C-alpha cells in the first residue's frame, strides 16, 4: 500500500535575476518524519524552504499537501498548515516570552483557555517557564532561539519548517533544541529541517536530501546516502564531501 506524502515537491525552480538558485528540486516528506535539507553555503536550502512556505512567489514546479495542490504563497488557509522557524529571530524583544507567545497565538486564532494551555506547553518545551515573564531582550542568544522555535509551532501546524534553528547557540541550548524537536516528532509532528551541520543531520533526520548548486544530488537515509556515494558505512561528513566536493563555497 502506498502512503501519500504529507508534502510533495516536484521540479521546483526559482531564479534571482536570471540565476537559478533552485533548479528542478524534487522530494517527498512523509508524515511524522524529520526531513533534512543539507548543503554547502549557497546550495539553495533557504530558497527552497521559502518557496515551500509561501514566502516567495514566481517559482516554477508543483507542490502538493496530503495529495492536494498546495499554493501557500496565494492561500492563507493553506499557509496556516505550516509553522515557520526562520534563521533570523522573529520575536519581539521588548515583550516577555509569554507575551510573544500569546500575541502569535492570537494571530493564529487561539483564544482563552486553549491559548493559555498552548503557551504554557510551549514555555515548558523551550525550557523558559521560569523566565516566562522576563523581557526577551534580557535573554541569552540560546534562550531567544528556543523561543523562536516554539513560536513557529504554537498553532500545532501539520508541518514545521526550520531554517538552521541552532545558529549561534551554546551546546546546552543546542541540545535542548534537539530534544524539543525529537519530542515534537515523537508526538506526530512533521519537520523540514535545513542545516549545514553534519552532526545535527545525523542525530535528527530520518532522511536527508543533499543539495548542491540548487540541485538535489542525493536523497535517502544516512546509510542510503553512503551507498549512493560508493562508501558504505561512512559517516555523513565524508559522504557529504564525496557528493559535493571539497571546493570552497565562500561568497
C-alpha positions as CSV (number, residue, x, y, z in Angstrom):
1,X,0.0,0.0,0.0
2,X,1.4,3.4,-1.0
3,X,1.2,6.2,1.6
4,X,0.6,9.7,0.3
5,X,3.4,12.1,1.3
6,X,2.5,14.9,3.6
7,X,4.4,17.3,1.3
8,X,5.4,16.6,-2.3
9,X,7.7,18.9,-4.2
10,X,8.1,18.4,-7.9
11,X,10.6,20.1,-10.2
12,X,10.8,23.2,-8.0
13,X,12.9,26.0,-9.6
14,X,13.5,29.6,-8.6
15,X,15.8,32.3,-10.1
16,X,17.2,35.5,-8.9
17,X,17.9,38.0,-11.7
18,X,18.2,35.1,-14.2
19,X,20.4,32.9,-12.0
20,X,18.8,29.7,-10.8
21,X,19.2,29.3,-7.1
22,X,16.9,26.3,-7.1
23,X,16.9,24.0,-10.1
24,X,14.4,21.2,-10.6
25,X,14.3,20.1,-7.0
26,X,12.1,17.1,-6.2
27,X,11.5,15.4,-2.9
28,X,8.7,14.0,-0.7
29,X,8.2,14.3,3.1
30,X,6.4,11.5,4.9
31,X,4.1,12.4,7.8
32,X,5.8,12.1,11.2
33,X,9.4,12.3,9.9
34,X,12.2,14.9,10.3
35,X,13.4,15.5,6.7
36,X,16.7,17.3,6.3
37,X,18.0,19.6,3.6
38,X,21.8,19.6,3.8
39,X,24.1,21.6,1.6
40,X,27.0,24.0,1.3
41,X,26.5,27.7,1.6
42,X,24.6,28.9,-1.4
43,X,23.2,25.5,-2.2
44,X,19.6,26.7,-2.3
45,X,18.3,25.4,1.1
46,X,16.8,28.7,2.3
47,X,15.3,29.5,-1.1
48,X,13.7,26.0,-1.3
49,X,12.0,26.3,2.0
50,X,11.0,29.9,1.3
51,X,9.1,28.7,-1.8
52,X,7.6,25.8,0.1
53,X,6.4,28.0,3.0
54,X,4.8,30.7,0.8
55,X,7.4,33.4,1.3
56,X,8.4,33.6,-2.4
57,X,6.3,34.0,-5.5
58,X,7.2,33.2,-9.1
59,X,8.6,29.8,-8.7
60,X,8.1,27.0,-11.2
61,X,7.1,23.5,-10.3
62,X,4.4,21.8,-8.3
63,X,3.6,21.4,-4.6
64,X,1.0,19.1,-3.1
65,X,0.0,18.7,0.5
66,X,-1.8,15.5,1.6
67,X,-2.3,14.7,-2.1
68,X,-4.0,18.1,-2.9
69,X,-2.4,21.0,-4.9
70,X,-0.7,23.4,-2.5
71,X,-0.1,27.1,-3.1
72,X,0.8,28.7,0.3
73,X,2.0,31.9,-1.4
74,X,-1.6,32.5,-2.5
75,X,-3.8,30.9,0.1
76,X,-3.6,31.9,3.8
77,X,-5.6,28.9,4.8
78,X,-3.0,26.6,3.3
79,X,-0.2,28.6,4.8
80,X,-1.7,28.1,8.2
81,X,-0.9,24.3,7.9
82,X,2.7,25.3,8.2
83,X,4.8,26.6,11.0
84,X,7.9,28.5,10.1
85,X,11.0,29.0,12.2
86,X,13.3,31.4,10.3
87,X,17.0,31.7,10.7
88,X,16.5,35.3,11.8
89,X,14.9,35.8,15.2
90,X,11.2,36.6,14.7
91,X,10.2,37.6,18.2
92,X,9.7,41.0,19.9
93,X,12.5,41.8,22.3
94,X,10.5,44.4,24.3
95,X,7.9,41.8,25.2
96,X,8.2,38.8,27.5
97,X,8.2,35.2,26.2
98,X,4.6,34.8,27.4
99,X,3.5,38.0,25.7
100,X,5.2,36.9,22.5
101,X,3.5,33.5,22.5
102,X,0.1,35.0,23.4
103,X,0.4,37.5,20.6
104,X,1.4,35.0,17.9
105,X,-1.2,32.5,19.3
106,X,-4.0,35.1,18.8
107,X,-2.8,35.8,15.3
108,X,-3.4,32.1,14.7
109,X,-6.9,32.3,16.1
110,X,-6.3,30.9,19.6
111,X,-8.2,32.3,22.5
112,X,-9.0,31.8,26.2
113,X,-8.1,28.6,27.9
114,X,-6.9,26.9,24.7
115,X,-4.4,29.8,24.1
116,X,-3.2,29.7,27.8
117,X,-2.6,25.9,27.6
118,X,-0.6,26.2,24.3
119,X,1.5,29.0,25.8
120,X,2.3,27.0,28.9
121,X,3.2,23.9,26.9
122,X,5.4,26.0,24.6
123,X,7.2,27.6,27.5
124,X,7.9,24.2,29.1
125,X,9.1,22.8,25.8
126,X,11.5,25.7,25.4
127,X,12.7,25.4,29.0
128,X,11.6,29.0,29.6
129,X,8.8,28.6,32.2
130,X,10.9,30.2,35.0
131,X,11.7,33.2,32.8
132,X,8.4,33.4,31.0
133,X,7.6,37.0,32.2
134,X,11.1,38.5,31.6
135,X,11.6,40.6,28.6
136,X,13.2,38.8,25.7
137,X,15.9,41.5,25.4
138,X,17.2,40.2,28.7
139,X,17.6,36.6,27.3
140,X,20.7,34.9,26.1
141,X,21.1,34.0,22.4
142,X,20.2,30.4,23.2
143,X,17.0,31.4,25.0
144,X,15.9,33.6,22.1
145,X,16.5,30.7,19.7
146,X,14.4,28.3,21.9
147,X,11.6,30.9,22.0
148,X,11.8,31.4,18.2
149,X,11.4,27.6,17.9
150,X,8.2,27.3,19.9
151,X,6.6,30.4,18.4
152,X,6.7,28.6,15.0
153,X,4.9,25.5,16.3
154,X,2.5,27.1,18.7
155,X,-0.6,26.6,16.5
156,X,0.3,22.9,16.0
157,X,0.8,23.0,12.3
158,X,1.0,19.9,10.2
159,X,4.5,20.7,9.0
160,X,7.1,22.8,10.8
161,X,9.8,24.3,8.6
162,X,13.0,25.2,10.3
163,X,15.9,27.2,8.7
164,X,19.1,26.5,10.7
165,X,17.5,27.0,14.1
166,X,20.7,26.5,16.1
167,X,22.8,29.2,14.6
168,X,25.0,30.9,17.3
169,X,23.8,28.9,20.3
170,X,25.8,27.2,23.0
171,X,26.0,23.4,23.3
172,X,23.4,23.3,26.1
173,X,20.8,25.2,24.2
174,X,21.6,23.3,21.0
175,X,21.0,20.0,22.9
176,X,17.7,21.4,24.3
177,X,16.6,22.3,20.8
178,X,17.4,18.8,19.6
179,X,15.4,17.3,22.4
180,X,12.5,19.6,21.7
181,X,12.5,18.7,18.1
182,X,12.6,15.0,18.9
183,X,9.7,15.5,21.3
184,X,7.7,17.1,18.5
185,X,8.4,14.3,16.1
186,X,7.6,11.7,18.7
187,X,4.3,13.4,19.2
188,X,3.5,13.1,15.5
189,X,4.7,16.4,14.2
190,X,6.5,16.5,10.8
191,X,9.6,18.7,10.4
192,X,11.5,20.1,7.4
193,X,15.0,21.0,8.7
194,X,17.8,22.8,7.0
195,X,21.3,22.8,8.3
196,X,24.9,22.6,7.3
197,X,26.0,20.9,10.5
198,X,26.6,17.2,9.8
199,X,26.1,16.2,13.5
200,X,22.7,17.8,13.6
201,X,21.5,16.0,10.5
202,X,23.0,12.7,11.7
203,X,21.2,12.9,15.1
204,X,17.8,14.3,14.0
205,X,17.0,13.5,10.4
206,X,15.2,10.3,9.4
207,X,16.0,11.1,5.7
208,X,18.2,13.7,4.1
209,X,18.3,15.5,0.7
210,X,21.7,16.9,-0.2
211,X,21.6,20.0,-2.3
212,X,24.5,21.4,-4.3
213,X,24.3,24.4,-6.6
214,X,20.5,24.4,-6.5
215,X,20.1,20.7,-7.3
216,X,19.3,17.6,-5.3
217,X,22.4,15.4,-5.7
218,X,21.3,12.5,-3.4
219,X,18.4,11.7,-1.1
220,X,17.8,8.9,1.5
221,X,18.7,7.7,4.9
222,X,22.3,8.2,6.0
223,X,23.0,4.5,5.1
224,X,21.4,5.0,1.7
225,X,23.4,8.2,1.1
226,X,26.6,6.4,1.9
227,X,25.7,3.7,-0.6
228,X,25.0,6.3,-3.3
229,X,28.4,7.9,-2.6
230,X,30.1,4.5,-3.0
231,X,31.4,4.4,0.6
232,X,29.0,2.1,2.6
233,X,29.2,2.7,6.3
234,X,30.9,6.1,6.0
235,X,29.9,8.9,8.3
236,X,27.8,11.8,6.9
237,X,30.6,14.3,6.7
238,X,32.7,12.0,4.4
239,X,29.6,11.2,2.4
240,X,28.7,14.9,2.0
241,X,32.2,15.8,0.8
242,X,32.2,12.9,-1.6
243,X,28.9,14.0,-3.1
244,X,29.5,17.8,-3.2
245,X,33.3,18.0,-3.4
246,X,35.8,20.0,-1.4
247,X,35.8,23.2,-3.3
248,X,35.3,26.3,-1.1
249,X,31.9,27.9,-1.3
250,X,32.7,31.3,0.3
251,X,30.7,34.1,-1.3
